[in-house]
């Protein structure tokens, strides 16, 4: 078995170990799934009345793609927190003593968190359908939308894996992550139209990858209300632009995370 096949095989074993936690600590999964429901209901019924979406689309259809993007980005902190917890408990040292690939722990963690994201997207989609969200394009486009969201989430999880290996505790992961995630998520078109921003802030929104994954999702689900995309290459080609970010993040953070994993010691 070559090194890549060994890493994938060992990574799948680690992923199964992480998924077993769902059975042993179901409360974790419950709260992971409640959070997106809460955001859908909060923005749809509390803030939605004060926000005017562009075009003829209603705010609930405009909103759900943004909630999808926000949830997969927030969910990536689960990866960093899980690794930091394993480091604190000495579980990583136990893995290192076993005859397994050195990258298996990272591959297993990021792979198992894809399952959490799949479950979150299913719950959000069902909640969205209840509050009035509809898919206006074909089923193939909708599936491509969900696949793009999962790819983006997988890439972000490698950033959080690197953060989880750098910081000393789970609490620090959460605090450090939100310093970056909150501006990226809320200074975007996830909840309000791009036209709400001016000047430098608008340029940031136009090229923010959270904005483009949101725009790509709206287009693939048919939730743009016939409104043309904002005048920027990133928004005119949101799928390609988002995929470029996915590749860039993986090219940078996979080797960084693997290197940090080899250098890190349990705390």
Buried (B, 14 or more C-beta within 10 A) or exposed (E): EEEEEBBBBBBBEBBEBBBEEBEEEEEBBEEBBEBBBEBBBEBBEEEBEEBEBBEEBBBBBBBBBBBBBBBBBBBBBBBBBBBBBBBBEEBBEEBBEEEBBBBBBBBBBBBBBBBBBBBBBEBBBEBBEEBEBEBBBEEEBBEBBBEBBBBBBBBBBBBBBBBBBBBEBBEBBBEBBEEEBEEBBEBBBBBBBBEBBEEEEBEBBBBBBBBBBBBBBBBBBBBBBEBEBBEBEBBEBBBEBBBBBBEEBBEBBBEBBBEBBEEBEEE
